[in-house]
Amino acid sequence: MSHFNTNCKFENGLLADTKLESISRALKAISHPLRLQILCTLGAGEVNVQQIVTSVGTTQSNISQHLSVMRSKGVVRSRKEANRVYYHIIDEAILRLVGSSSAFDCD
């Protein structure tokens, strides 16, 4: 018997009709300060890794590791164009969730 109410939905529909497991994976994937900064950078739209490095202010290797975690958990998607890799947020609900937190401001 599960301890979770699998019919649980947020009142405003932000996470309505999604599976609890995928929500849990996404929340774990974004639960790092640097990943939240990366999401803020991606909030403006698709950007390449170098643009993220410039915006966030750390090494490309570090950014790539964090992007890999978020990609494996279904938070971001990548595409390659020539020698650049571009990333974007898969589900806008993630961005709304991050943006709705009064403790975190993407501006």
N, CA and C atoms as an extended XYZ file, in Angstrom:
321
Properties=species:S:1:pos:R:3:atomname:S:1:resname:S:1:resid:I:1 pbc="F F F"
N         0.835       -1.191        0.000 N   MET     1
C         0.000        0.000        0.000 CA  MET     1
C         0.873        1.246        0.000 C   MET     1
N         0.628        2.139       -0.906 N   SER     2
C         1.413        3.359       -1.043 CA  SER     2
C         0.994        4.392       -0.013 C   SER     2
N         1.972        5.168        0.445 N   HIS     3
C         1.700        6.257        1.371 CA  HIS     3
C         1.385        7.553        0.642 C   HIS     3
N         1.428        7.530       -0.661 N   PHE     4
C         1.205        8.726       -1.453 CA  PHE     4
C        -0.183        8.716       -2.080 C   PHE     4
N        -0.785        9.870       -2.115 N   ASN     5
C        -2.049       10.038       -2.815 CA  ASN     5
C        -1.706       10.288       -4.280 C   ASN     5
N        -1.843        9.293       -5.115 N   THR     6
C        -1.443        9.423       -6.522 CA  THR     6
C        -2.403       10.274       -7.330 C   THR     6
N        -3.508       10.680       -6.750 N   ASN     7
C        -4.453       11.561       -7.430 CA  ASN     7
C        -4.205       13.028       -7.093 C   ASN     7
N        -3.154       13.310       -6.336 N   CYS     8
C        -2.849       14.668       -5.879 CA  CYS     8
C        -2.588       15.595       -7.057 C   CYS     8
N        -3.249       16.757       -7.028 N   LYS     9
C        -3.036       17.778       -8.048 CA  LYS     9
C        -2.965       19.120       -7.360 C   LYS     9
N        -2.108       19.991       -7.860 N   PHE    10
C        -2.040       21.333       -7.308 CA  PHE    10
C        -3.254       22.109       -7.771 C   PHE    10
N        -3.759       22.929       -6.893 N   GLU    11
C        -5.024       23.622       -7.114 CA  GLU    11
C        -5.049       24.443       -8.398 C   GLU    11
N        -3.973       25.148       -8.707 N   ASN    12
C        -3.958       26.012       -9.889 CA  ASN    12
C        -3.543       25.282      -11.159 C   ASN    12
N        -3.324       23.986      -11.086 N   GLY    13
C        -3.012       23.216      -12.276 CA  GLY    13
C        -1.564       23.286      -12.716 C   GLY    13
N        -0.685       23.895      -11.888 N   LEU    14
C         0.715       24.015      -12.283 CA  LEU    14
C         1.323       22.648      -12.562 C   LEU    14
N         1.046       21.685      -11.703 N   LEU    15
C         1.592       20.349      -11.884 CA  LEU    15
C         0.481       19.319      -12.078 C   LEU    15
N        -0.689       19.781      -12.439 N   ALA    16
C        -1.816       18.882      -12.616 CA  ALA    16
C        -1.562       17.884      -13.732 C   ALA    16
N        -2.106       16.686      -13.570 N   ASP    17
C        -2.051       15.633      -14.586 CA  ASP    17
C        -0.633       15.183      -14.918 C   ASP    17
N         0.289       15.334      -14.005 N   THR    18
C         1.632       14.809      -14.215 CA  THR    18
C         1.875       13.700      -13.202 C   THR    18
N         2.870       12.910      -13.427 N   LYS    19
C         3.168       11.808      -12.533 CA  LYS    19
C         4.092       12.259      -11.421 C   LYS    19
N         3.810       11.791      -10.221 N   LEU    20
C         4.593       12.192       -9.056 CA  LEU    20
C         6.066       11.816       -9.190 C   LEU    20
N         6.352       10.682       -9.794 N   GLU    21
C         7.752       10.265       -9.954 CA  GLU    21
C         8.525       11.246      -10.823 C   GLU    21
N         7.944       11.680      -11.924 N   SER    22
C         8.653       12.604      -12.806 CA  SER    22
C         8.815       13.963      -12.143 C   SER    22
N         7.837       14.375      -11.346 N   ILE    23
C         7.956       15.634      -10.609 CA  ILE    23
C         9.091       15.529       -9.600 C   ILE    23
N         9.134       14.426       -8.893 N   SER    24
C        10.181       14.218       -7.899 CA  SER    24
C        11.570       14.239       -8.534 C   SER    24
N        11.731       13.569       -9.675 N   ARG    25
C        13.024       13.563      -10.373 CA  ARG    25
C        13.429       14.968      -10.802 C   ARG    25
N        12.477       15.717      -11.329 N   ALA    26
C        12.772       17.077      -11.779 CA  ALA    26
C        13.160       17.965      -10.612 C   ALA    26
N        12.445       17.858       -9.496 N   LEU    27
C        12.773       18.681       -8.329 CA  LEU    27
C        14.153       18.350       -7.780 C   LEU    27
N        14.502       17.081       -7.764 N   LYS    28
C        15.846       16.688       -7.329 CA  LYS    28
C        16.902       17.265       -8.275 C   LYS    28
N        16.598       17.242       -9.558 N   ALA    29
C        17.563       17.724      -10.557 CA  ALA    29
C        17.798       19.221      -10.464 C   ALA    29
N        16.809       19.980      -10.020 N   ILE    30
C        16.981       21.434       -9.959 CA  ILE    30
C        17.331       21.918       -8.553 C   ILE    30
N        17.522       20.995       -7.625 N   SER    31
C        17.743       21.380       -6.228 CA  SER    31
C        19.194       21.729       -5.914 C   SER    31
N        19.829       22.408       -6.796 N   HIS    32
C        21.209       22.869       -6.596 CA  HIS    32
C        21.255       24.338       -7.022 C   HIS    32
N        21.902       25.195       -6.248 N   PRO    33
C        21.919       26.630       -6.586 CA  PRO    33
C        22.413       26.939       -7.996 C   PRO    33
N        23.440       26.244       -8.452 N   LEU    34
C        23.962       26.498       -9.792 CA  LEU    34
C        22.962       26.072      -10.867 C   LEU    34
N        22.264       24.985      -10.616 N   ARG    35
C        21.252       24.531      -11.583 CA  ARG    35
C        20.094       25.522      -11.656 C   ARG    35
N        19.747       26.120      -10.542 N   LEU    36
C        18.711       27.151      -10.556 CA  LEU    36
C        19.164       28.362      -11.367 C   LEU    36
N        20.435       28.722      -11.243 N   GLN    37
C        20.972       29.824      -12.052 CA  GLN    37
C        20.932       29.470      -13.532 C   GLN    37
N        21.267       28.248      -13.849 N   ILE    38
C        21.224       27.798      -15.243 CA  ILE    38
C        19.797       27.878      -15.775 C   ILE    38
N        18.838       27.453      -14.969 N   LEU    39
C        17.437       27.522      -15.391 CA  LEU    39
C        16.998       28.958      -15.631 C   LEU    39
N        17.468       29.876      -14.808 N   CYS    40
C        17.139       31.291      -15.024 CA  CYS    40
C        17.690       31.766      -16.363 C   CYS    40
N        18.891       31.350      -16.692 N   THR    41
C        19.492       31.716      -17.975 CA  THR    41
C        18.677       31.128      -19.122 C   THR    41
N        18.229       29.887      -18.949 N   LEU    42
C        17.435       29.228      -19.986 CA  LEU    42
C        16.006       29.768      -20.052 C   LEU    42
N        15.593       30.487      -19.036 N   GLY    43
C        14.239       31.020      -18.998 CA  GLY    43
C        13.952       32.004      -20.111 C   GLY    43
N        14.983       32.644      -20.626 N   ALA    44
C        14.817       33.601      -21.720 CA  ALA    44
C        14.684       32.901      -23.066 C   ALA    44
N        14.963       31.608      -23.091 N   GLY    45
C        14.884       30.851      -24.338 CA  GLY    45
C        16.130       30.007      -24.522 C   GLY    45
N        16.210       29.379      -25.665 N   GLU    46
C        17.327       28.487      -25.966 CA  GLU    46
C        18.651       29.247      -26.005 C   GLU    46
N        19.656       28.702      -25.332 N   VAL    47
C        20.996       29.301      -25.333 CA  VAL    47
C        22.042       28.201      -25.444 C   VAL    47
N        23.229       28.592      -25.898 N   ASN    48
C        24.295       27.608      -25.995 CA  ASN    48
C        25.110       27.565      -24.697 C   ASN    48
N        25.923       26.552      -24.574 N   VAL    49
C        26.678       26.331      -23.345 CA  VAL    49
C        27.564       27.529      -23.018 C   VAL    49
N        28.212       28.107      -24.010 N   GLN    50
C        29.089       29.254      -23.747 CA  GLN    50
C        28.312       30.439      -23.186 C   GLN    50
N        27.105       30.652      -23.660 N   GLN    51
C        26.276       31.726      -23.126 CA  GLN    51
C        25.918       31.457      -21.659 C   GLN    51
N        25.683       30.195      -21.325 N   ILE    52
C        25.398       29.834      -19.932 CA  ILE    52
C        26.627       30.075      -19.075 C   ILE    52
N        27.800       29.665      -19.570 N   VAL    53
C        29.055       29.879      -18.842 CA  VAL    53
C        29.244       31.362      -18.547 C   VAL    53
N        29.036       32.193      -19.542 N   THR    54
C        29.194       33.637      -19.382 CA  THR    54
C        28.191       34.183      -18.372 C   THR    54
N        26.961       33.740      -18.453 N   SER    55
C        25.907       34.234      -17.570 CA  SER    55
C        26.111       33.800      -16.125 C   SER    55
N        26.475       32.547      -15.936 N   VAL    56
C        26.564       31.978      -14.592 CA  VAL    56
C        27.924       32.243      -13.955 C   VAL    56
N        28.971       32.263      -14.759 N   GLY    57
C        30.292       32.602      -14.245 CA  GLY    57
C        31.065       31.453      -13.632 C   GLY    57
N        30.998       30.288      -14.232 N   THR    58
C        31.812       29.163      -13.796 CA  THR    58
C        32.388       28.477      -15.041 C   THR    58
N        33.043       27.359      -14.855 N   THR    59
C        33.713       26.705      -15.978 CA  THR    59
C        32.742       25.947      -16.867 C   THR    59
N        33.136       25.753      -18.110 N   GLN    60
C        32.315       25.000      -19.054 CA  GLN    60
C        32.139       23.568      -18.572 C   GLN    60
N        33.173       22.989      -18.008 N   SER    61
C        33.090       21.627      -17.490 CA  SER    61
C        32.037       21.524      -16.390 C   SER    61
N        32.035       22.482      -15.488 N   ASN    62
C        31.064       22.492      -14.393 CA  ASN    62
C        29.641       22.637      -14.925 C   ASN    62
N        29.460       23.556      -15.850 N   ILE    63
C        28.142       23.760      -16.453 CA  ILE    63
C        27.684       22.488      -17.158 C   ILE    63
N        28.573       21.864      -17.914 N   SER    64
C        28.219       20.650      -18.648 CA  SER    64
C        27.791       19.528      -17.717 C   SER    64
N        28.448       19.395      -16.577 N   GLN    65
C        28.067       18.373      -15.610 CA  GLN    65
C        26.656       18.613      -15.073 C   GLN    65
N        26.353       19.856      -14.745 N   HIS    66
C        25.025       20.177      -14.222 CA  HIS    66
C        23.948       20.029      -15.305 C   HIS    66
N        24.260       20.414      -16.520 N   LEU    67
C        23.314       20.237      -17.620 CA  LEU    67
C        23.047       18.758      -17.873 C   LEU    67
N        24.069       17.947      -17.734 N   SER    68
C        23.916       16.507      -17.920 CA  SER    68
C        22.940       15.918      -16.905 C   SER    68
N        23.024       16.361      -15.667 N   VAL    69
C        22.096       15.894      -14.635 CA  VAL    69
C        20.674       16.290      -15.001 C   VAL    69
N        20.497       17.548      -15.368 N   MET    70
C        19.153       18.017      -15.702 CA  MET    70
C        18.613       17.367      -16.974 C   MET    70
N        19.494       17.096      -17.930 N   ARG    71
C        19.069       16.418      -19.162 CA  ARG    71
C        18.633       14.982      -18.849 C   ARG    71
N        19.386       14.285      -18.007 N   SER    72
C        19.053       12.898      -17.678 CA  SER    72
C        17.753       12.773      -16.887 C   SER    72
N        17.348       13.834      -16.206 N   LYS    73
C        16.113       13.829      -15.419 CA  LYS    73
C        14.937       14.462      -16.167 C   LYS    73
N        15.152       14.818      -17.429 N   GLY    74
C        14.070       15.325      -18.248 CA  GLY    74
C        13.695       16.770      -18.004 C   GLY    74
N        14.635       17.568      -17.488 N   VAL    75
C        14.366       18.985      -17.234 CA  VAL    75
C        14.734       19.837      -18.442 C   VAL    75
N        15.848       19.518      -19.076 N   VAL    76
C        16.296       20.266      -20.251 CA  VAL    76
C        16.558       19.296      -21.401 C   VAL    76
N        16.584       19.857      -22.596 N   ARG    77
C        16.890       19.097      -23.809 CA  ARG    77
C        17.980       19.854      -24.546 C   ARG    77
N        18.785       19.127      -25.279 N   SER    78
C        19.864       19.765      -26.033 CA  SER    78
C        19.726       19.453      -27.510 C   SER    78
N        20.368       20.313      -28.295 N   ARG    79
C        20.498       20.057      -29.733 CA  ARG    79
C        21.849       20.613      -30.144 C   ARG    79
N        22.456       19.968      -31.108 N   LYS    80
C        23.773       20.383      -31.571 CA  LYS    80
C        23.646       21.060      -32.919 C   LYS    80
N        24.348       22.180      -33.054 N   GLU    81
C        24.405       22.906      -34.317 CA  GLU    81
C        25.861       23.268      -34.557 C   GLU    81
N        26.445       22.668      -35.581 N   ALA    82
C        27.885       22.815      -35.854 CA  ALA    82
C        28.647       22.381      -34.603 C   ALA    82
N        29.478       23.264      -34.040 N   ASN    83
C        30.258       22.876      -32.863 CA  ASN    83
C        29.664       23.432      -31.561 C   ASN    83
N        28.423       23.877      -31.593 N   ARG    84
C        27.765       24.419      -30.394 CA  ARG    84
C        26.604       23.527      -29.976 C   ARG    84
N        26.431       23.433      -28.657 N   VAL    85
C        25.306       22.687      -28.106 CA  VAL    85
C        24.367       23.692      -27.453 C   VAL    85
N        23.104       23.638      -27.864 N   TYR    86
C        22.080       24.542      -27.351 CA  TYR    86
C        21.150       23.775      -26.414 C   TYR    86
N        20.712       24.463      -25.360 N   TYR    87
C        19.814       23.863      -24.377 CA  TYR    87
C        18.549       24.684      -24.243 C   TYR    87
N        17.466       23.995      -23.892 N   HIS    88
C        16.217       24.664      -23.565 CA  HIS    88
C        15.469       23.837      -22.527 C   HIS    88
N        14.583       24.494      -21.808 N   ILE    89
C        13.775       23.834      -20.790 CA  ILE    89
C        12.661       23.071      -21.495 C   ILE    89
N        12.483       21.820      -21.117 N   ILE    90
C        11.482       20.973      -21.767 CA  ILE    90
C        10.069       21.392      -21.379 C   ILE    90
N         9.837       21.604      -20.095 N   ASP    91
C         8.490       21.886      -19.604 CA  ASP    91
C         8.467       23.250      -18.932 C   ASP    91
N         7.685       24.146      -19.451 N   GLU    92
C         7.590       25.503      -18.899 CA  GLU    92
C         7.108       25.515      -17.453 C   GLU    92
N         6.448       24.436      -17.005 N   ALA    93
C         5.995       24.359      -15.612 CA  ALA    93
C         7.180       24.430      -14.655 C   ALA    93
N         8.317       23.904      -15.067 N   ILE    94
C         9.523       23.971      -14.229 CA  ILE    94
C         9.935       25.424      -14.052 C   ILE    94
N         9.942       26.173      -15.122 N   LEU    95
C        10.313       27.587      -15.042 CA  LEU    95
C         9.312       28.367      -14.200 C   LEU    95
N         8.033       28.072      -14.356 N   ARG    96
C         7.014       28.743      -13.538 CA  ARG    96
C         7.193       28.398      -12.068 C   ARG    96
N         7.543       27.149      -11.788 N   LEU    97
C         7.762       26.712      -10.416 CA  LEU    97
C         8.925       27.471       -9.792 C   LEU    97
N        10.031       27.561      -10.516 N   VAL    98
C        11.202       28.293      -10.024 CA  VAL    98
C        10.861       29.768       -9.878 C   VAL    98
N        10.190       30.333      -10.852 N   GLY    99
C         9.841       31.750      -10.827 CA  GLY    99
C         8.809       32.108       -9.784 C   GLY    99
N         8.020       31.136       -9.343 N   SER   100
C         6.993       31.409       -8.353 CA  SER   100
C         7.542       31.489       -6.943 C   SER   100
N         8.776       31.054       -6.768 N   SER   101
C         9.380       31.086       -5.440 CA  SER   101
C         9.813       32.508       -5.100 C   SER   101
N         9.294       33.048       -4.006 N   SER   102
C         9.687       34.393       -3.603 CA  SER   102
C        11.117       34.432       -3.099 C   SER   102
N        11.676       33.264       -2.789 N   ALA   103
C        13.048       33.209       -2.297 CA  ALA   103
C        14.057       33.239       -3.429 C   ALA   103
N        13.597       33.045       -4.668 N   PHE   104
C        14.516       32.980       -5.797 CA  PHE   104
C        14.035       33.908       -6.888 C   PHE   104
N        14.873       34.825       -7.278 N   ASP   105
C        14.504       35.814       -8.281 CA  ASP   105
C        15.436       35.683       -9.476 C   ASP   105
N        14.886       35.411      -10.645 N   CYS   106
C        15.693       35.231      -11.850 CA  CYS   106
C        16.095       36.534      -12.494 C   CYS   106
N        15.670       37.666      -11.978 N   ASP   107
C        16.018       38.946      -12.594 CA  ASP   107
C        17.426       39.366      -12.258 C   ASP   107
